[in-house]
Each structure stands twice: as C-alpha cells, then as structure tokens.
C-alpha cells in the first residue's frame, strides 16, 4: 500500500508553508483566521494544536522590515533631508502594512518546519504517521 502522505521535499514544504497550506496533505488551509491556526487540517485532520511557533515568525519579520525601512529612511534623509513628521507619515504605515503582509507566510513556514522536524507537542510526524 502506497504511503498516503509521503514526506515532502524541503522545497515543496517551504512552498506549502509560505502559502499557508497543510504540510502533510498540501490541500487544507492551516489558518482559521488571519494568524490563528486551525485546530486541525480540514482535509487530512493533521493536528495543529501542538504547533506553537511563539515569537519565531516575528523575529525575521522585524529584521527584514526593520532593515528595509531604516535603509530607505536613511537614503531619503541623506538625499532630501525630509522633516521628521514626513518620515513618520511614510515609514510607520509602510512598516505596519509590510509586517501584516509578511507575518502569515512566515508563520505558515514555521509551522511546516515544525512538522518536518517534529518539534511540536503533538504526535504528528512527517509522512503522516
Ligand atoms: Zn492536511
């Protein structure tokens, strides 16, 4: 009998995680809401309650977005010497928007990697065992 949920290559696992799809069956959505994980995959039943990613997705988002914003603000300041209120008007909404955009894919990736490396508290295993 063929394995119903074979262990996926890392590249595919990363793609599934970034899209918020189940790392086991590749069909179910792992998010019940914006950043809220579903209790289980609606397609294959993979338990997601043990996936506790904590602050894992926040750190790369802060580093990526923070570096980008600080770099762009520095270039604009050195080029045009913008007033501080204009910097605040530009960078604060952009930072909030970019963080909101990037957090779900990074959280999905973290959940997928937890599934692969068995760091969840549940009994999920790569290959669906
Ligand atoms: Zn699934």
Boltz pocket constraint, residues with backbone or C-beta under 6 A from the ligand:
constraints:
  - pocket:
      binder: B
      contacts: [[A, 22], [A, 23], [A, 24], [A, 25], [A, 26], [A, 27], [A, 28], [A, 41], [A, 42], [A, 43], [A, 44], [A, 45], [A, 46]]
      max_distance: 6.0
